[in-house]
Amino acid sequence: MRNRYLDIIASVILFNCVPNINPQFLTLIIKYSSSTANAVMEAAAKFNSPVMIQASNGGAQFMAGKSIKDKNACAAGSVALALHVRAMAPYYGIPVVLHSDHCAKKLLPWFDGMLEADEAYFAQYGEPLFSSHMLDLSEEPDEENIAICVQYFKRMGESWWTKR
C-alpha cells in the first residue's frame, strides 16, 4: 500500500503562491483514506510547506465506505476526513487548508451536509471545519446558477462566514 501513497505524493502540485511562508505549497485531492491524508501531511512537513487537502465527493464516499448507500455518506466521509486532518495536522507542524472539490447541482446534499458540519463546528470552536468550499453550477442555466448561489451566499453570510 505504501507505493500508492508514494504515487499520490509524487502527483502533489508544487507552485509559488504562499508569500512569507515558503514558496512551495502542496495541494492534493484526497480520494483514498486517512492514511493518504497523513502521507500528504508528512510530505508537506518534509518541505516545511503549508498544504491544501481537498475532499472530493467520490473520495468522501470512499472515506465513508463504498458499501454505505446512505444519502448522507459522502457528507459524513468529508466531515470524517476534515476532523481527522484537524486532529493530526498539529503533529506534523504545518498549516492545512481544508477545501471541498467542485460541487455540481446533483451533489448539493453533500454540500449541505458539509455546511451543517461547518456551522456545528463553528458554534463549538469559533472557526469553520472546512477552510473553503467550491460550489460549481456552471452546467446550469445562468439564472438558475445565480438563484442557487444567492441562497447559499445568504445562508453562509448569515451564519459563520461573516464571523471569521
C-alpha positions as CSV (number, residue, x, y, z in Angstrom):
1,M,0.0,0.0,0.0
2,R,2.8,2.4,0.6
3,N,3.6,2.5,-3.1
4,R,0.1,4.0,-3.8
5,Y,0.8,6.8,-1.3
6,L,4.2,7.5,-2.8
7,D,2.5,7.7,-6.2
8,I,0.0,10.2,-4.8
9,I,2.7,12.3,-3.1
10,A,4.6,12.3,-6.4
11,S,1.5,13.8,-8.0
12,V,1.4,16.7,-5.5
13,I,1.5,20.0,-7.2
14,L,4.2,22.5,-6.1
15,F,3.8,26.1,-7.1
16,N,4.7,29.5,-5.8
17,C,1.7,31.1,-4.1
18,V,2.3,31.5,-0.4
19,P,4.4,34.6,0.3
20,N,6.4,34.9,3.6
21,I,5.9,31.2,4.5
22,N,7.5,29.0,1.9
23,P,7.5,29.3,-1.9
24,Q,6.2,25.7,-2.2
25,F,2.6,24.9,-1.5
26,L,1.3,21.3,-1.7
27,T,-2.2,20.5,-2.8
28,L,-3.9,17.2,-3.3
29,I,-7.4,15.8,-3.8
30,I,-7.7,13.1,-1.2
31,K,-9.5,10.1,-2.8
32,Y,-8.4,7.3,-0.6
33,S,-8.2,7.4,3.2
34,S,-7.0,9.0,6.3
35,S,-3.6,7.2,5.6
36,T,-3.4,9.2,2.4
37,A,-4.1,12.4,4.2
38,N,-1.3,11.5,6.7
39,A,1.1,10.8,3.8
40,V,0.3,14.2,2.3
41,M,0.9,16.0,5.6
42,E,4.1,14.1,6.0
43,A,5.3,15.3,2.6
44,A,4.3,18.8,3.4
45,A,6.2,18.6,6.7
46,K,9.3,17.4,4.8
47,F,9.0,20.5,2.5
48,N,8.2,22.7,5.5
49,S,5.2,23.8,3.5
50,P,1.5,24.5,4.1
51,V,-0.8,22.1,2.2
52,M,-4.3,22.2,0.8
53,I,-6.2,19.0,1.2
54,Q,-9.3,18.8,-1.0
55,A,-12.1,16.4,-0.4
56,S,-13.9,15.2,-3.5
57,N,-17.4,13.7,-3.4
58,G,-16.1,10.3,-4.7
59,G,-13.2,10.4,-2.2
60,A,-15.7,11.2,0.6
61,Q,-17.7,8.1,-0.4
62,F,-14.6,6.0,-0.2
63,M,-13.7,7.5,3.2
64,A,-17.2,6.6,4.5
65,G,-17.1,3.2,2.9
66,K,-18.2,2.2,-0.6
67,S,-20.8,-0.2,0.8
68,I,-22.7,2.6,2.6
69,K,-25.6,3.6,0.5
70,D,-27.0,6.2,2.8
71,K,-27.6,9.6,1.1
72,N,-25.5,11.3,3.7
73,A,-22.5,9.0,3.4
74,C,-20.5,11.5,1.2
75,A,-21.0,14.3,3.6
76,A,-20.1,12.1,6.5
77,G,-16.9,10.9,4.7
78,S,-15.9,14.5,4.0
79,V,-16.5,15.5,7.7
80,A,-14.6,12.5,8.9
81,L,-11.6,13.4,6.7
82,A,-11.7,17.0,7.9
83,L,-11.9,16.0,11.5
84,H,-9.0,13.6,11.1
85,V,-6.9,16.2,9.3
86,R,-7.7,18.9,12.0
87,A,-6.7,16.4,14.7
88,M,-3.4,15.3,13.1
89,A,-2.1,18.5,11.4
90,P,-0.6,20.0,14.6
91,Y,1.5,16.9,15.0
92,Y,3.0,17.5,11.5
93,G,3.6,21.1,12.4
94,I,2.2,22.5,9.1
95,P,-0.8,24.7,8.2
96,V,-3.5,22.8,6.3
97,V,-6.3,24.3,4.2
98,L,-9.3,22.0,4.0
99,H,-11.3,22.5,0.8
100,S,-14.1,20.7,-0.9
101,D,-13.9,19.9,-4.6
102,H,-16.4,21.1,-7.3
103,C,-20.0,20.6,-6.2
104,A,-22.5,20.4,-9.1
105,K,-26.2,20.7,-8.6
106,K,-26.7,16.9,-8.3
107,L,-24.2,16.9,-5.3
108,L,-25.9,19.7,-3.3
109,P,-26.9,17.2,-0.5
110,W,-23.2,16.6,0.0
111,F,-22.6,20.4,0.1
112,D,-25.5,20.9,2.6
113,G,-24.0,18.2,4.9
114,M,-20.6,19.9,4.9
115,L,-22.2,23.2,5.6
116,E,-24.1,21.8,8.5
117,A,-20.9,20.4,9.9
118,D,-19.2,23.8,9.4
119,E,-21.9,25.5,11.3
120,A,-21.8,23.0,14.2
121,Y,-18.0,23.2,14.3
122,F,-18.1,26.9,14.3
123,A,-20.6,27.0,17.1
124,Q,-18.3,24.8,19.2
125,Y,-14.9,26.1,18.3
126,G,-15.3,29.6,16.8
127,E,-14.0,28.6,13.4
128,P,-15.3,26.5,10.5
129,L,-14.4,22.9,10.0
130,F,-13.5,23.5,6.3
131,S,-11.5,26.4,5.1
132,S,-13.5,26.8,1.9
133,H,-15.9,25.1,-0.4
134,M,-16.4,25.2,-4.2
135,L,-20.0,25.4,-5.5
136,D,-19.8,24.8,-9.2
137,L,-23.1,25.3,-11.0
138,S,-21.6,26.0,-14.4
139,E,-23.6,23.3,-16.0
140,E,-26.9,25.0,-15.1
141,P,-28.5,27.9,-16.9
142,D,-27.3,31.3,-15.7
143,E,-30.5,32.3,-13.9
144,E,-30.7,29.0,-12.0
145,N,-27.0,29.1,-11.2
146,I,-27.3,32.6,-9.8
147,A,-30.5,31.8,-7.8
148,I,-29.0,28.8,-6.1
149,C,-25.7,30.6,-5.4
150,V,-27.7,33.5,-3.8
151,Q,-29.5,31.1,-1.5
152,Y,-26.1,29.6,-0.3
153,F,-24.4,33.0,0.0
154,K,-27.3,34.2,2.2
155,R,-27.0,31.1,4.3
156,M,-23.3,31.5,4.7
157,G,-23.4,35.2,5.1
158,E,-25.9,35.0,7.9
159,S,-24.0,32.3,9.7
160,W,-20.3,31.7,10.4
161,W,-18.7,33.0,7.2
162,T,-19.1,36.7,8.2
163,K,-17.9,36.0,11.8
164,R,-14.4,34.8,10.8
